[in-house]
Amino acid sequence: MTQVIAKHNQSPITTFNNLKCKECGAEYELQAIHVCELCFGPLEVTYDYSGLCSQVTRESIASGPNSIWRYRQFLPVASDHPIDVGTGMTPLVFSQRLARRLGLKNLYIKNDAVNMPTLSFKDRVVSVALTRARELGFTTVSCASTGNLANSTAAIAAHAGLDCYVFIPADLEAGKVIGSLIYSPTLMAVEGNYDQVNRLCSEIANTYGWGFVNINLRPYYSEGSKTLGFEVAEQLGWKLPDHIVAPLASGSLFTKIYKGFHEFVKVGLVEDKAVRFSGAQAEGCSPIAQAFKRGMDFIQPVKPKTIAKSIAIGNPADGIYATEIARKTGGNIESVTDQEIIEGMKLLAETEGIFTETAGGTTIAVLKKLVESGKIDSEETTVVYITGNGLKTQEAVQGYIGEALTIEAKLDSFERKLERSRTLGRLEWQQVLV
């Protein structure tokens, strides 16, 4: 069963040129390919930046839709009618209570836990990938996923009327499984970890000719992450931050935020400045952090074992590029334990009212670790990226957040439990102070 891929003419206002190998520089047509035939390096979309300079201004962007498509000229789509489900323009929250707890003065939280339609940053990359898939003539789309990408692909494919197959590890959290099945894709739960799922999907993509968003459509898909850089720059008043902290799975998000900042500089939308890039991983799956700490120029794959399943990629495709960015910007890549991840989730929730999943808990825990080790200056404008919603990984915090107090429908029953809860609260604070 092979899908015929139709070739579409490019729009006159298209600003992307071709695909280019990040290793050897070989160039390719804008088709559904993601690996260089000469050196097997990854392919990336290139743009006509001189043309972009004449097309975009701060005002033209600000007057655009309240979604990622306000940056359409910076994205690899030819259509004037992309798949727009309201993705993007999520809050950039100026932190007060978390910042005080950590001793920071200028901390911002980029909150993609409320991104639409499936409450993770993956909605950004999938909106771009499926728009491009439709332009290339695909009618069946698919993905290999640790959960969030499966949710996004299933939802946005349903909206676009595309047939959808998603592949996940069989041990994913229930919230992420249900969050895919509700859209009626064909869901395949593979007995293995994400890296095994991804290898299987590469074979399926070659055999069936489907549009896999993070395989043969990966050069287009990954560009959607740049919008997390664009939005932060715009929301900071057309300025770049001093420091960002983001989770690391494949490493692609990290590299694309970096690319997004530099594209805004290239076309004159923001002034150039040094931005430090720091990354967060779970100790149970930290191949990028290990390579960074050891000064290695390659990634040694690991077998994932962590509650942070959404970032548990043992053989990260863009890991080495992430380490290069961290090193050249003066940033850091740290890892934290599963217990620290849970504490990070609780800390963000109780200080800022944001319930994040385990990837966000990892990022907050690493932020705390960097502050405590003196690697973030209190005066720096620091942006921490929260990429998914805690409702998807409730199992991670069960047993760590207390329980409801059961009372009779009587005032004296309420008052007894109220006094008891206050006593327990005082004891907990005494333990913290000790």
C-alpha positions as CSV (number, residue, x, y, z in Angstrom):
1,M,0.0,0.0,0.0
2,T,1.8,3.1,-1.3
3,Q,0.5,6.6,-1.1
4,V,1.0,8.8,-4.1
5,I,2.5,12.1,-3.2
6,A,1.3,15.0,-5.4
7,K,3.7,17.9,-6.1
8,H,2.1,21.3,-5.5
9,N,3.2,24.6,-7.0
10,Q,4.6,27.1,-4.5
11,S,2.8,30.2,-3.6
12,P,4.3,33.5,-4.9
13,I,4.8,34.6,-1.2
14,T,6.7,31.5,-0.2
15,T,9.8,32.5,1.8
16,F,11.4,29.1,2.2
17,N,13.9,27.9,-0.3
18,N,14.9,24.3,0.0
19,L,16.1,21.6,2.4
20,K,19.8,21.7,3.4
21,C,21.9,19.1,5.3
22,K,23.1,20.5,8.6
23,E,26.4,18.5,8.3
24,C,27.6,18.6,4.7
25,G,25.4,21.4,3.2
26,A,23.9,19.4,0.4
27,E,20.6,20.8,-0.8
28,Y,17.4,19.1,-1.7
29,E,13.9,19.9,-3.1
30,L,11.1,20.6,-0.6
31,Q,9.7,17.1,-0.4
32,A,9.0,14.6,2.3
33,I,12.6,13.6,3.1
34,H,14.6,14.2,6.3
35,V,18.0,12.6,5.9
36,C,20.9,13.6,3.6
37,E,21.6,10.9,1.0
38,L,25.3,11.7,1.1
39,C,26.2,11.8,4.8
40,F,23.0,10.8,6.5
41,G,22.9,14.2,8.3
42,P,19.5,15.8,9.2
43,L,17.9,18.2,6.8
44,E,16.7,21.6,7.7
45,V,14.5,24.2,5.9
46,T,16.3,27.3,4.6
47,Y,14.7,30.7,4.0
48,D,15.0,33.8,1.9
49,Y,15.8,36.3,4.7
50,S,16.2,39.3,2.4
51,G,12.7,38.6,1.2
52,L,11.5,38.2,4.7
53,C,12.9,41.7,5.6
54,S,10.7,43.2,3.0
55,Q,7.6,41.3,4.1
56,V,7.4,41.4,7.8
57,T,7.4,44.2,10.4
58,R,6.5,44.2,14.1
59,E,3.2,45.8,13.1
60,S,2.4,43.2,10.4
61,I,3.0,40.4,12.9
62,A,1.0,42.1,15.7
63,S,-1.9,42.5,13.4
64,G,-1.9,38.9,12.4
65,P,-4.0,36.0,13.9
66,N,-3.8,35.3,17.6
67,S,-2.0,32.0,16.9
68,I,1.4,30.7,15.5
69,W,0.2,31.7,12.0
70,R,1.0,35.4,12.8
71,Y,4.6,34.2,11.9
72,R,3.5,32.4,8.7
73,Q,6.3,33.9,6.6
74,F,8.9,32.2,9.0
75,L,7.2,28.8,8.6
76,P,7.7,26.2,5.8
77,V,4.2,26.3,4.3
78,A,3.0,27.6,1.0
79,S,-0.7,27.8,1.7
80,D,-2.5,31.0,2.6
81,H,-4.9,28.8,4.5
82,P,-2.9,26.8,7.0
83,I,-4.5,24.5,9.5
84,D,-5.2,26.9,12.3
85,V,-6.8,25.5,15.5
86,G,-5.8,28.4,17.7
87,T,-2.4,27.1,18.5
88,G,0.1,29.4,20.1
89,M,0.2,32.8,21.8
90,T,0.2,31.2,25.2
91,P,0.8,33.2,28.3
92,L,4.2,34.5,29.2
93,V,3.7,34.7,33.0
94,F,5.8,37.1,35.1
95,S,6.6,35.0,38.1
96,Q,6.4,36.5,41.6
97,R,6.0,33.8,44.2
98,L,8.2,31.2,42.4
99,A,10.8,33.9,41.7
100,R,10.8,34.9,45.3
101,R,11.1,31.3,46.5
102,L,14.2,30.9,44.2
103,G,15.7,34.4,44.8
104,L,15.2,35.6,41.2
105,K,14.0,39.1,40.2
106,N,13.1,38.7,36.5
107,L,11.7,35.2,36.0
108,Y,9.1,34.4,33.3
109,I,7.1,31.2,32.7
110,K,6.2,30.4,29.1
111,N,3.1,28.3,29.7
112,D,2.3,25.9,26.9
113,A,0.4,23.8,29.4
114,V,-2.6,25.7,28.1
115,N,-1.8,25.5,24.4
116,M,-4.6,24.5,22.1
117,P,-6.0,22.1,21.2
118,T,-4.3,19.4,23.3
119,L,-2.4,21.3,26.1
120,S,1.2,20.9,25.0
121,F,3.7,22.6,22.7
122,K,3.4,19.7,20.3
123,D,0.3,21.4,18.9
124,R,2.7,24.0,17.3
125,V,4.8,21.5,15.4
126,V,1.9,19.3,14.3
127,S,-0.1,22.3,12.9
128,V,2.9,23.1,10.7
129,A,3.6,19.5,9.8
130,L,0.1,18.6,8.8
131,T,-0.3,21.8,6.8
132,R,2.8,20.9,4.9
133,A,1.6,17.2,4.6
134,R,-1.6,18.4,3.0
135,E,0.4,20.6,0.5
136,L,2.5,17.6,-0.4
137,G,-0.6,15.5,-1.1
138,F,-0.6,13.2,1.9
139,T,-4.0,11.9,3.0
140,T,-2.7,9.6,5.8
141,V,-0.6,11.0,8.6
142,S,1.2,9.4,11.5
143,C,3.7,9.7,14.3
144,A,5.9,8.0,16.8
145,S,5.2,9.5,20.2
146,T,5.8,9.5,23.9
147,G,2.2,10.8,24.3
148,N,1.9,14.5,23.7
149,L,2.7,14.2,20.0
150,A,0.1,11.4,19.6
151,N,-2.5,13.7,21.2
152,S,-1.7,16.6,18.9
153,T,-1.5,14.5,15.7
154,A,-4.8,12.7,16.4
155,A,-6.6,16.0,17.2
156,I,-5.3,18.1,14.4
157,A,-5.7,15.3,11.8
158,A,-9.3,15.0,12.9
159,H,-9.8,18.7,12.4
160,A,-8.2,18.5,9.0
161,G,-10.0,15.4,7.9
162,L,-6.9,13.3,7.5
163,D,-6.6,9.6,8.2
164,C,-4.4,9.1,11.2
165,Y,-2.3,6.3,12.7
166,V,-0.3,6.9,15.9
167,F,2.3,4.7,17.6
168,I,3.2,4.9,21.3
169,P,5.0,2.8,23.9
170,A,2.6,0.5,25.6
171,D,3.3,1.8,29.1
172,L,2.2,5.4,28.6
173,E,0.1,7.3,31.2
174,A,-3.6,6.7,30.9
175,G,-4.3,10.4,30.3
176,K,-2.2,10.4,27.2
177,V,-3.7,7.2,25.8
178,I,-7.3,8.6,26.4
179,G,-6.1,11.9,25.0
180,S,-5.4,10.3,21.7
181,L,-8.2,7.7,21.5
182,I,-10.9,10.4,21.9
183,Y,-10.1,11.6,18.3
184,S,-10.6,8.1,16.8
185,P,-7.2,7.6,15.2
186,T,-5.8,4.0,14.8
187,L,-3.7,3.8,17.9
188,M,-0.9,1.2,18.1
189,A,0.7,0.6,21.5
190,V,4.1,-0.9,20.9
191,E,5.8,-3.2,23.4
192,G,9.0,-1.3,23.8
193,N,10.4,2.1,24.6
194,Y,10.2,5.2,22.4
195,D,13.4,4.5,20.4
196,Q,12.0,1.1,19.5
197,V,8.7,2.7,18.4
198,N,10.6,5.2,16.3
199,R,12.6,2.5,14.5
200,L,9.4,0.6,13.7
201,C,7.8,3.8,12.4
202,S,10.7,4.5,10.1
203,E,10.1,1.1,8.5
204,I,6.4,1.7,8.2
205,A,7.0,5.2,6.6
206,N,9.2,3.6,4.0
207,T,6.8,0.8,3.3
208,Y,3.4,2.6,3.3
209,G,4.4,6.1,2.2
210,W,2.5,7.8,5.0
211,G,3.3,11.3,6.2
212,F,5.1,10.7,9.6
213,V,5.3,14.2,11.2
214,N,8.5,13.4,13.1
215,I,10.2,11.2,10.4
216,N,9.8,12.0,6.7
217,L,8.1,15.4,7.5
218,R,10.5,16.2,10.3
219,P,12.2,19.2,8.6
220,Y,8.9,21.0,8.4
221,Y,7.5,19.7,11.7
222,S,10.5,20.9,13.8
223,E,10.2,24.4,12.5
224,G,7.0,24.9,14.5
225,S,9.0,25.0,17.7
226,K,10.6,28.3,16.5
227,T,7.3,30.0,17.4
228,L,8.2,29.5,21.1
229,G,11.1,31.8,20.5
230,F,9.1,34.3,18.4
231,E,6.4,34.6,21.0
232,V,8.7,35.2,23.9
233,A,10.6,37.9,22.0
234,E,7.3,39.6,21.0
235,Q,5.8,39.2,24.5
236,L,8.9,40.7,26.1
237,G,8.3,43.9,24.1
238,W,10.4,42.8,21.1
239,K,13.4,41.9,23.2
240,L,15.4,38.8,23.8
241,P,15.8,37.3,27.3
242,D,19.1,36.8,29.0
243,H,18.7,33.1,29.8
244,I,16.2,30.4,28.8
245,V,15.7,27.0,30.5
246,A,13.9,24.3,28.5
247,P,13.3,20.5,28.6
248,L,15.4,18.3,26.4
249,A,14.0,15.2,24.7
250,S,15.3,14.9,21.1
251,G,16.9,18.3,21.5
252,S,15.0,19.7,18.6
253,L,12.9,22.2,20.7
254,F,16.1,23.7,22.1
255,T,17.7,24.2,18.7
256,K,14.6,25.7,17.2
257,I,14.1,28.3,20.0
258,Y,17.7,29.3,19.3
259,K,17.0,29.5,15.5
260,G,13.8,31.5,16.1
261,F,15.7,34.1,18.2
262,H,18.4,34.4,15.5
263,E,15.8,34.7,12.6
264,F,14.2,37.7,14.4
265,V,17.7,39.3,14.7
266,K,18.4,38.6,11.0
267,V,15.4,40.4,9.8
268,G,15.7,43.3,12.2
269,L,12.7,42.6,14.5
270,V,14.8,42.5,17.7
271,E,18.3,43.7,18.6
272,D,21.0,41.1,18.9
273,K,22.2,40.1,22.3
274,A,23.8,37.1,24.1
275,V,21.2,34.6,25.3
276,R,22.3,31.7,27.5
277,F,20.6,28.4,26.8
278,S,20.2,25.8,29.5
279,G,18.6,22.4,29.2
280,A,16.8,20.0,31.5
281,Q,16.7,16.2,31.6
282,A,15.7,13.4,34.0
283,E,18.5,11.4,35.4
284,G,16.8,8.2,34.2
285,C,17.2,9.4,30.6
286,S,19.9,12.0,30.4
287,P,22.1,11.2,27.4
288,I,22.4,14.9,26.4
289,A,23.3,16.0,29.9
290,Q,25.9,13.3,30.2
291,A,27.5,14.3,26.9
292,F,27.5,18.0,28.0
293,K,29.1,17.2,31.4
294,R,31.8,14.9,29.9
295,G,32.7,17.3,27.0
296,M,31.8,14.6,24.5
297,D,31.1,15.4,20.8
298,F,28.7,12.5,20.4
299,I,25.6,11.2,22.2
300,Q,25.9,7.8,23.9
301,P,22.4,6.2,23.8
302,V,20.8,5.1,27.1
303,K,17.8,2.9,28.1
304,P,15.1,5.2,29.6
305,K,14.0,4.6,33.1
306,T,12.1,7.7,34.5
307,I,8.7,9.0,35.3
308,A,9.3,11.8,32.8
309,K,8.1,9.7,29.9
310,S,7.4,12.6,27.5
311,I,11.1,13.4,27.4
312,A,12.5,9.9,27.7
313,I,14.3,9.6,24.4
314,G,17.4,7.4,24.8
315,N,18.9,8.2,21.4
316,P,18.1,11.9,20.8
317,A,18.3,12.9,17.1
318,D,19.4,16.6,17.8
319,G,21.2,15.9,21.1
320,I,24.6,16.9,19.9
321,Y,23.3,20.2,18.4
322,A,21.7,21.0,21.8
323,T,25.1,20.5,23.6
324,E,26.8,22.8,21.1
325,I,24.2,25.5,21.7
326,A,24.5,25.2,25.5
327,R,28.3,25.4,25.3
328,K,28.6,28.3,22.9
329,T,26.0,30.4,24.7
330,G,27.5,29.8,28.2
331,G,24.5,27.8,29.3
332,N,24.3,24.4,31.1
333,I,22.5,21.1,30.8
334,E,21.5,19.4,34.0
335,S,19.6,16.4,35.1
336,V,17.4,15.7,38.2
337,T,16.0,12.7,39.9
338,D,12.4,11.5,39.7
339,Q,11.8,12.7,43.3
340,E,13.1,16.2,42.3
341,I,10.8,16.1,39.3
342,I,7.8,15.5,41.5
343,E,8.9,18.4,43.8
344,G,9.3,20.6,40.7
345,M,5.7,19.9,39.7
346,K,4.5,20.7,43.2
347,L,6.6,23.8,43.5
348,L,5.3,25.3,40.3
349,A,1.7,24.5,41.2
350,E,1.8,25.9,44.7
351,T,3.6,29.1,43.8
352,E,2.1,30.0,40.4
353,G,-1.0,27.9,40.1
354,I,0.3,26.1,37.0
355,F,-0.1,22.3,36.9
356,T,2.6,20.9,34.6
357,E,3.4,17.4,33.6
358,T,6.6,15.6,34.4
359,A,8.6,17.4,31.7
360,G,7.7,20.7,33.3
361,G,8.6,19.3,36.7
362,T,12.0,18.4,35.3
363,T,12.5,21.9,33.9
364,I,11.5,23.6,37.2
365,A,13.7,21.3,39.2
366,V,16.7,22.1,36.9
367,L,15.9,25.8,37.2
368,K,16.1,25.5,41.0
369,K,19.3,23.5,40.7
370,L,20.9,26.1,38.5
371,V,20.0,28.9,40.8
372,E,21.3,27.1,43.9
373,S,24.6,26.3,42.1
374,G,25.0,30.0,41.1
375,K,24.6,29.3,37.4
376,I,21.7,31.8,37.0
377,D,22.1,35.4,38.1
378,S,19.2,36.8,40.1
379,E,19.1,39.9,37.9
380,E,18.9,38.0,34.6
381,T,15.7,38.0,32.6
382,T,15.1,34.3,32.6
383,V,12.4,32.4,30.7
384,V,11.5,28.9,31.7
385,Y,9.5,26.8,29.2
386,I,6.6,24.7,30.4
387,T,5.7,22.4,27.6
388,G,2.8,20.2,28.8
389,N,-0.2,19.9,31.2
390,G,-0.2,18.0,34.4
391,L,-3.6,16.5,33.8
392,K,-1.9,14.1,31.4
393,T,0.5,12.7,34.0
394,Q,-1.5,12.6,37.2
395,E,0.0,9.2,38.2
396,A,3.3,10.9,38.8
397,V,2.1,12.8,41.8
398,Q,-0.4,10.4,43.3
399,G,0.6,9.7,46.9
400,Y,2.8,12.8,47.1
401,I,0.2,15.6,47.4
402,G,-2.0,14.6,50.3
403,E,-5.7,13.7,50.2
404,A,-9.1,15.2,50.7
405,L,-10.4,15.5,54.2
406,T,-13.7,13.6,54.6
407,I,-16.2,15.2,56.9
408,E,-19.8,14.8,58.0
409,A,-22.3,17.4,56.9
410,K,-22.1,19.0,60.3
411,L,-20.3,22.1,61.6
412,D,-18.5,20.4,64.5
413,S,-17.1,17.7,62.1
414,F,-15.8,20.5,59.9
415,E,-14.2,22.3,62.8
416,R,-12.5,19.2,64.1
417,K,-10.9,18.5,60.7
418,L,-10.0,22.2,60.3
419,E,-8.1,22.3,63.5
420,R,-6.4,19.0,62.6
421,S,-5.4,20.3,59.2
422,R,-4.0,23.5,60.7
423,T,-2.0,21.5,63.3
424,L,-0.5,19.3,60.5
425,G,0.3,22.4,58.5
426,R,2.2,23.9,61.4
427,L,4.2,20.6,61.9
428,E,5.1,20.5,58.2
429,W,6.4,24.1,58.3
430,Q,8.5,23.3,61.4
431,Q,10.1,20.4,59.6
432,V,10.9,22.7,56.7
433,L,12.5,25.2,59.0
434,V,14.6,22.5,60.7
